[in-house]
């Protein structure tokens, strides 16, 4: 999965190092470290391939206050407003993401 990603965003250098050890060195330039409180954003990524869906991938666990429902509600509004189809957008939740606070996600 990591080997097919255009970019891999990590929240710390330690996580980047751990994940980078799972892919060949030729793919290390795909990793970005984005911390809370950053002063400057990275330049925009290159345009996607024609016909490729925009992908949002969450790898992790929904726990404590990490409620995915506000994101999903906002995503649904964007999908409706822009009349997006599955060919336009793909969301992947990888990890312990089936439930949050007793509610099926």
C-alpha positions in Angstrom: 0.0 0.0 0.0 2.7 2.5 0.9 4.6 1.7 -2.3 1.6 2.9 -4.4 1.0 6.2 -2.6 2.0 9.5 -4.3 2.6 11.1 -1.0 2.8 9.8 2.6 2.1 12.4 5.3 3.5 11.7 8.8 3.0 13.8 11.9 6.5 13.2 13.3 10.0 12.4 12.1 9.9 9.2 14.1 6.8 8.0 12.3 8.4 8.9 9.0 11.5 6.9 9.8 9.5 3.9 10.9 7.4 3.9 7.7 10.3 4.7 5.5 11.9 1.5 6.7 9.0 -0.4 5.1 9.6 0.8 1.5 12.6 0.9 -0.8 14.9 3.9 -0.5 13.8 5.0 -4.0 10.4 5.9 -2.5 11.7 8.0 0.5 11.0 11.3 -1.4 7.3 10.6 -1.1 7.3 11.2 2.6 6.2 14.5 4.1 6.3 15.4 7.8 3.5 17.8 8.8 3.4 18.9 12.4 0.8 20.8 14.3 1.5 24.5 14.3 3.5 24.6 11.1 4.5 28.1 9.9 4.7 27.4 6.2 2.9 24.9 3.9 4.7 22.7 1.4 4.3 23.6 -2.2 1.3 22.2 -4.0 1.7 18.6 -5.2 1.9 18.0 -9.0 -1.5 17.5 -10.7 -3.1 14.0 -10.5 -3.1 11.8 -13.6 -6.0 12.4 -15.8 -9.0 10.2 -14.7 -7.4 9.2 -11.4 -9.7 9.8 -8.4 -8.6 12.1 -5.6 -7.7 9.8 -2.7 -7.9 10.5 1.1 -6.4 7.8 3.2 -6.6 7.6 7.0 -4.3 5.0 8.6 -4.8 4.6 12.3 -7.5 4.2 15.0 -10.6 6.2 15.9 -10.4 6.6 19.7 -11.1 9.0 22.5 -12.0 12.3 20.8 -10.9 11.5 17.3 -14.4 11.5 16.0 -14.5 11.0 12.2 -18.1 12.1 11.9 -17.4 15.8 11.4 -15.0 14.9 8.5 -17.6 12.5 7.0 -20.4 15.1 7.2 -18.2 17.8 5.6 -17.1 15.3 2.9 -20.7 14.4 2.1 -21.5 18.1 1.7 -18.6 18.5 -0.7 -19.7 15.5 -2.7 -23.2 16.8 -3.0 -22.1 20.4 -3.8 -19.7 19.3 -6.5 -21.7 16.3 -7.7 -18.7 14.0 -7.2 -18.9 10.3 -8.1 -16.8 7.3 -7.0 -14.6 7.9 -10.1 -13.8 11.4 -8.7 -13.0 10.6 -5.0 -11.9 7.7 -3.0 -11.7 7.5 0.9 -9.9 4.7 2.5 -10.0 4.1 6.3 -7.2 1.7 7.3 -6.9 0.3 10.8 -9.4 0.2 13.6 -11.9 2.4 11.9 -15.1 0.4 11.8 -16.6 1.9 15.0 -16.4 5.1 16.9 -18.1 5.5 20.3 -20.3 2.5 19.6 -21.5 3.9 16.2 -20.7 2.1 13.0 -18.6 4.2 10.7 
